[in-house]
Every structure is written in C-alpha cells, then in structure tokens.
Amino acid sequence: MDGRKSFVTVGPAEGEVVEPNVIMASGDRIAIDVEGVKILQSYPRDNLIKMPVWEMPLIKRAIELGLGVSGEEGYKVLTS
C-alpha cells in the first residue's frame, strides 16, 4: 500500500492531502486495510473514518467473507 500521500477529506481525486510517507506490504488484505485506516485516523478531520476500525462495515464484511484476520491479535506490525 502506497501511503506516501493520502487524502484525509473528500478524495479520491480532490481534498486535503497529508504525507504519512509510508509504504506497507502484507499478505493479509484485512490487516493492511486496518493499519492504513489507523494511519488516516491519526490525522483527525471531519470525515467518515472516526469509528473504531474493527467496527467499520467494510472491515466487518471482509471478516465475514474470510478475507483475512479477524482481530488485532491475528497479526503483527513490523517496522524497519
């Protein structure tokens, strides 16, 4: 996931841009989405990503479909 620049309002082609300057890789689609949302949540704005990440409808549905981990305990974040 390329998180060098990200929209924190509106998007995907306009809005306020922030620069987290991260690139992430994972074999787990849910884990990488969860971590991406957490990064965006670290830039508080008036947007739709204020709810707890594990309660977001898209994440809950992905878990139901078995697309990856089902909770924080299912993966580990490694940094370099």
N, C-alpha and C positions, 0 to 999 in steps of 0.2 A: 504494500500500500504506500503510495507516494503522498506523504504528508508534509512536503516542503512548504507548500502554500495551501490554505484551505479557506473556504467561505464559512463564516460563522453567522451570517444573516443572508436571507434570500437564497441565492445560488440557483442552479449550478453555473450560471453564466454572468451573474452580477451580484453585487452586495459587498459587504465588508470582508476583506481578506486579512487573515493572520498568517504568520510564518512559524509554525511549530518546528520546522526543519527536522522532520523525522522521516525515515523510510522503514517500514515494518515488513516482515515476512513471517508467514505461518502456514502450516499445513491444515489449520483449523479455521474454517470460514467464520464461525461464530466468535471465537477468541479474538481474531484480528478486528472484526467489526466492533466488538465490545471495547477493545483498547482504543480504537480510533474514536469512538464516541466519547470515551473518557478524556481524551486529549482535547476534543472540541468543547467538552463541558468545562475544561479548565480556563476557557475564555468566556466568562459569563456575558451573555447577551440576551435580549428579548427574542427568544426563538423557541422552537419546539423540542429542544433536547434537554429540558430541565428535569424530566422524570428520571428515576433510577434506571440505569441502563438495562438491568435484567428484567425490568417490568415493561420495557418498550415492546409494542405489539410485534414489530418485525423480528426482534430477538426471540420473543416467546414462540412465535410461529416457526422460526428456524429450529428451535429446540424440539418442538413437536414433530418436525419433519426429520429429526435426527441428523442435522447437517453439521453437528459439532458438539462441543462441550455444553453441559447444562448448568454450569455454575463456576464461580471463581476458583474453586478447588480443583477444577479439571485441567488447569494449565498453569504454566509458569512464564513470567516475562523475563527475558534475558536482555541485558544491555551490553553495549561494548564501548 
